[in-house]
């Protein structure tokens, strides 16, 4: 089963540059996550979730994070949550 993570960046004033965060990528890979998306708004989260589902990803995790542009690193704001689609495919529910 394909797994993905959406990082919802809060309190960001600059563009996010995830290229320099190899430790984060290693950690996510160890969790079996093959795709990481970065979103700066609720709308980007929903668009990213929809895109991942349309590409065959069946397990999508969501985590709110803070990004420090000067340090080029992410800090978790909460534990990852699982995004789910109901059987009709029309509603998103977030499960912790």
KABELBEL-V549975 format. One record per residue. RES is the residue in one small letter. SS is DSSP state (hx for helix, st for strand, lp for the rest). PHI is phi as a letter, one per 30 degrees, with the letter a starting at -180 (999 if undefined). Layout:
BEGIN
((RES,SS,PHI) (RES,SS,PHI))
END
This chain:
BEGIN
((x,lp,999) (x,lp,d) (x,st,b) (x,st,b) (x,st,b) (x,st,c) (x,st,c) (x,st,c) (x,st,d) (x,st,c) (x,lp,h) (x,lp,c) (x,lp,c) (x,lp,c) (x,lp,d) (x,lp,d) (x,lp,b) (x,hx,d) (x,hx,d) (x,hx,d) (x,lp,c) (x,hx,d) (x,hx,d) (x,hx,d) (x,hx,d) (x,hx,d) (x,hx,d) (x,hx,d) (x,hx,d) (x,hx,d) (x,lp,d) (x,lp,i) (x,lp,d) (x,lp,c) (x,st,b) (x,st,b) (x,st,c) (x,st,c) (x,st,b) (x,lp,c) (x,lp,a) (x,hx,d) (x,hx,d) (x,hx,d) (x,hx,d) (x,hx,d) (x,hx,d) (x,hx,d) (x,hx,e) (x,hx,d) (x,hx,d) (x,hx,d) (x,hx,d) (x,hx,d) (x,lp,c) (x,lp,j) (x,lp,d) (x,lp,c) (x,st,b) (x,st,b) (x,st,c) (x,st,b) (x,st,b) (x,st,d) (x,st,b) (x,st,c) (x,st,c) (x,st,c) (x,lp,d) (x,lp,d) (x,lp,c) (x,lp,h) (x,st,b) (x,st,c) (x,st,b) (x,st,d) (x,lp,c) (x,lp,a) (x,lp,d) (x,lp,d) (x,st,c) (x,st,c) (x,st,c) (x,st,b) (x,st,c) (x,lp,d) (x,lp,d) (x,lp,d) (x,lp,i) (x,lp,c) (x,lp,b) (x,st,c) (x,st,b) (x,st,c) (x,st,c) (x,lp,c))
END
